[in-house]
Amino acid sequence: MPQPRLTRRHLLAAGSLTLLHLPAFAQDYPTKPVRLVIPFPAGGSSDGIGRQVAEKLGAVLKQNVVVENKGGAGGIIGADAVAKSAADGYTLVLVDVFHTSTPIYTRKMPYDAVKDFTPVSLVGRCPAFWVANPAFEAKNGADAIAYARTQPGKMTMAIAGTGSVVVDQFRARSGLKFVSVPYRGSAPAITDLIGGTVQTMITTMASAGGHVKSGKLRVLAVTGERRNAEYPDVPTFAELGIRGMDYEQWFGVMGPANLPPAVVARLSSAMEQVLAMPDVRERLAGMAMEVAVAGTAEMKRKVESDASQWVRLAQELDIKPID
């Protein structure tokens, strides 16, 4: 039996149907709940931001966005689960700067932080704050630096994860000697900081803000070129004589590699609506965070530039990854 002949008209018609299908697919998505993985324990900065994003994103998408805390190994376990999930838009991850910095501390990464993920949208960016337990004898940033300088190796500093670029940056720029104490995430680190197990920590106000306002923590300094508008009385590290503390924390949403472009466009558009909501902007501002309305292309550039920046820092400071 002769085979039907595919004419140019047939091929063009088939192509048109495919193009027509893409917007429909984007319009239909999502048809079931979306899972947002937070790769850190409950109670930390990523958890608080992630839960707000999930609630508002679900409202825009008209579908439940379910938060799943999957902590461990400085965010690696949760991120790896997303990297290995189906590229259908139903499993996402809320990442932060640790997503790009963890590889310089961990030799055997199960994924590539750039190639194995699809950027969807940045959420916000903010400085980091040096905070202390009120019982710490240094009452301000200048006193804390003097304490660490005159008593090398005595001051303790909690870090969330296997390593912290802001802490290593601080160590290198200040020349101070202190003890770093690693935790599985910012929530357990903050708990021990409040309890007095450790003396200080460099973190975000998403983690520490409530405890600062309640008097359970004291703020010593802030990263960046200028003081933060939410905490105008807190000096920058540069004002305390420590230059080069330009660290910036950021948060964003990603999916596994090769997410369909229509799904990425739908999610990116939905995130833009979420970040335009006055209550979202107000809450993020209360965490000393600036809303970052940036879609997939800008987030991709941010992830790539940060990954390169931390590799250069590792070379500068001779940071050796561990197995």
Buried (B, 14 or more C-beta within 10 A) or exposed (E): EEEEEEEEEEEEEEEEEEEEEEEEBBEEBBEEEBBBBBBBBBBBBBBBBBBBBBBBBBBBBEBBBEBBBBBBBBBBBBBBBBBEBEBBBBBBBBBBBBBBBBBBBBEEBBBEBBEBBBBBBBBBBBBBBBBBBEEBEBEBBBBBBEBBEEEEEEBBBBBBBBBBBBBBBBBBBBEBEBEBBBBBBBBBBBBBBBEEEBBBBBBBBBBBBBBBEEEBBBBBBBBBEEBBEBBEEBBBBBBBEBEEBBBBBBBBBBBBBEBBEBBBBBBBBBBBBBBEBEEBBEBBBBBBBBBBBBBBEBBBEBBBEBBEBBBEBBEEBEBEBEE
